[in-house]
Amino acid sequence: MVTKTTRFDAADYLDTEKRQIAYIAAALESGDADFVRDALGLVARAHGMAGIAKKAGLNRESLYKALGETGNPEFGTVMRIVQALGLTLSARPAASGRTPKPRRVA
């Protein structure tokens, strides 16, 4: 007996703006650059890569390459993708309550 399966695609579950924002926020909070890249890629796929590429001023192939498994997009590219998704990035204190060490001034 053969079990029939379907291909799982997380982008299928990022079908609302609220879910997309929560997923990208979780990726950013993790501090893991690969997770952030992958999250942006999944949300871009949920929106439609061709449309996001056009809004970001990239061709579709470049967007796939930048957000692919081995991609390492420049920060400027990340910002263009974030804007194309209709999002902004913001900063807030880390939840750990740790404060950075003060820098020594020479």
N, C-alpha and C positions, 0 to 999 in steps of 0.2 A: 504494500500500500504506500503510495507516494503522497506526502503531505504537501499541499499547495501553500506557498507563502507569497507574500507581496514584499516588494522592496520598501524598507523604511526610509523615510526622508523627513528629518526633523523640521525642515522648512514648511512642511504641510501643517504642522502644529503651531506655527508662528503666524496664525491667520488673523490676529487682531493687533492693533497698535499697542495696546496694553501689554500683550505677551512679548512683542518685539522689544519694547522698551525695557521690560523686566529682564529679558535675556541678555541684552547688551549691557545693562547696568550690572548684572551678576558677573559678566565677563570682565568688565572694567574693575569691579571691586576685587576680583581674584588677583589682579596684578600680573596675570599670565598673558603675555603678548600673543602667544599662539591661540589662546582661547578667545581673545578680543578679535583677532583676525578671522577666526572661524565663525564667531558670532555675527560679525559684520557680513560675512559671506552668506550665512544662512538667511539672515534678514533680507539681504539684497536679492537672494533667490526667491524668497517669499513675495517680494515686491515685483520681481521680474528683472533679470540682469540687464537686458537690453535697455530698458527705461532708466534704470539707475546709472548705467554707464553713460548714457546720453546726458542726463542731468549733471553727472560729475565731470563731463568733458573728456571722457575716456572712450576707447573703443571696447567692445564687449570682450574681446580676447584679452586685452590688457587688464580688465577688471577681474576676469577669471584667474589670470596669472597672479595678480597681486593678492587675491583672497584665497588662492589655492593652498593646498597642504604645504608646499614648499615656498609659498610667497612670503615676501618681507617688504610690504609696502612702505614707502616713505611717509613721514608724518603728514606732509601736505596732501598726499593721495588719500590717506585716512580721513583727513578733514573734509576733503571734497566728497568722499563717499558718505560720511556722516551728514553733511549738508544735503546731499541728494536724497537721503532717507528722510529728510525733514526733521533732523535732530540737531541738538547742540551738545557740546561737552561742557561740564562744569566741574569745579573742584569744591571739596568740603573736607573737613578734618577726618582723618582715618578713625574708624570705629574703635581701634585698640587703645586710643587715648595717649599713645606714645607721641612725644614731641621730638622733632629732629634735633640732633646735637647742634649747638650754635657753632658757626664757622669762626675760626680764628682770623682776625684781621691783622695783617702784617704791618 
